[in-house]
Amino acid sequence: MTRTLKLKLCRFGRKRKPFYRIGVLQTFRHPGKKFATEYVGWYNPLTKEINVNKEALQKYLDNNIAMPDTVRALLKKHSYIS
């Protein structure tokens, strides 16, 4: 089984108060649960705030990490990737 890393949004917070952490997840391990190996940032959809550790994100982007379209659009909208 291969170790594939993906950059995903992990939901935290409470009911009707969503809060997301941008995490690096191994896809073969715990497919239904959101256990991240590292969190590179967070996103608050209520206030549209985002905070990303640019050095950690760049480290994973250099290794061609996979990411869903939602994460790609969010990072592109806030100019973290081109």
C-alpha positions as CSV (number, residue, x, y, z in Angstrom):
1,M,0.0,0.0,0.0
2,T,1.4,3.3,-1.0
3,R,1.6,6.4,1.2
4,T,-0.1,9.2,-0.6
5,L,-0.3,12.5,1.1
6,K,-3.2,14.9,0.4
7,L,-3.8,18.5,1.6
8,K,-7.4,18.5,2.9
9,L,-9.8,20.6,5.0
10,C,-10.5,19.0,8.4
11,R,-13.6,20.3,10.1
12,F,-13.5,21.4,13.7
13,G,-15.7,23.7,15.7
14,R,-19.3,23.1,16.8
15,K,-22.8,23.0,15.3
16,R,-23.3,25.9,12.9
17,K,-19.9,27.3,13.8
18,P,-17.6,25.6,11.3
19,F,-13.8,26.0,11.5
20,Y,-11.4,24.2,9.2
21,R,-7.8,23.3,9.6
22,I,-5.8,22.7,6.5
23,G,-4.0,19.4,7.1
24,V,-1.7,17.0,5.4
25,L,-3.3,13.5,5.6
26,Q,-2.1,10.1,4.6
27,T,-4.9,8.6,2.4
28,F,-4.4,4.9,3.2
29,R,-4.7,5.5,7.0
30,H,-8.1,6.1,8.6
31,P,-10.0,6.9,5.4
32,G,-13.1,8.1,7.2
33,K,-11.4,10.0,10.0
34,K,-9.4,13.2,9.8
35,F,-6.1,12.4,11.5
36,A,-3.5,14.8,10.0
37,T,0.2,14.3,10.1
38,E,0.7,18.1,10.1
39,Y,-1.5,21.1,10.0
40,V,-0.3,23.9,7.7
41,G,-3.0,26.4,8.4
42,W,-6.6,27.2,9.2
43,Y,-9.7,28.7,7.5
44,N,-12.7,30.3,9.1
45,P,-15.6,30.4,6.6
46,L,-17.8,32.7,8.8
47,T,-15.3,35.6,8.7
48,K,-13.4,34.4,5.5
49,E,-10.1,34.5,7.4
50,I,-7.3,32.2,6.4
51,N,-3.9,31.7,7.9
52,V,-1.3,29.5,6.3
53,N,2.3,28.6,7.2
54,K,3.9,29.5,3.9
55,E,7.1,27.5,4.6
56,A,5.3,24.3,5.5
57,L,3.0,24.7,2.5
58,Q,5.9,25.3,0.1
59,K,7.6,22.2,1.4
60,Y,4.6,20.0,0.4
61,L,4.0,21.8,-2.8
62,D,7.6,21.1,-3.8
63,N,6.8,17.4,-3.4
64,N,3.7,17.6,-5.6
65,I,1.2,17.0,-2.9
66,A,-2.4,16.2,-4.1
67,M,-5.2,18.5,-3.1
68,P,-8.9,18.6,-3.8
69,D,-10.3,21.4,-6.0
70,T,-11.8,23.1,-2.9
71,V,-8.4,23.5,-1.2
72,R,-6.8,24.6,-4.5
73,A,-9.4,27.2,-5.1
74,L,-9.2,28.5,-1.5
75,L,-5.4,28.8,-1.6
76,K,-5.5,30.4,-5.1
77,K,-8.1,32.9,-4.1
78,H,-6.0,34.1,-1.2
79,S,-2.8,34.1,-3.4
80,Y,-0.9,31.3,-1.6
81,I,-0.5,29.4,-4.8
82,S,-0.5,30.5,-8.5
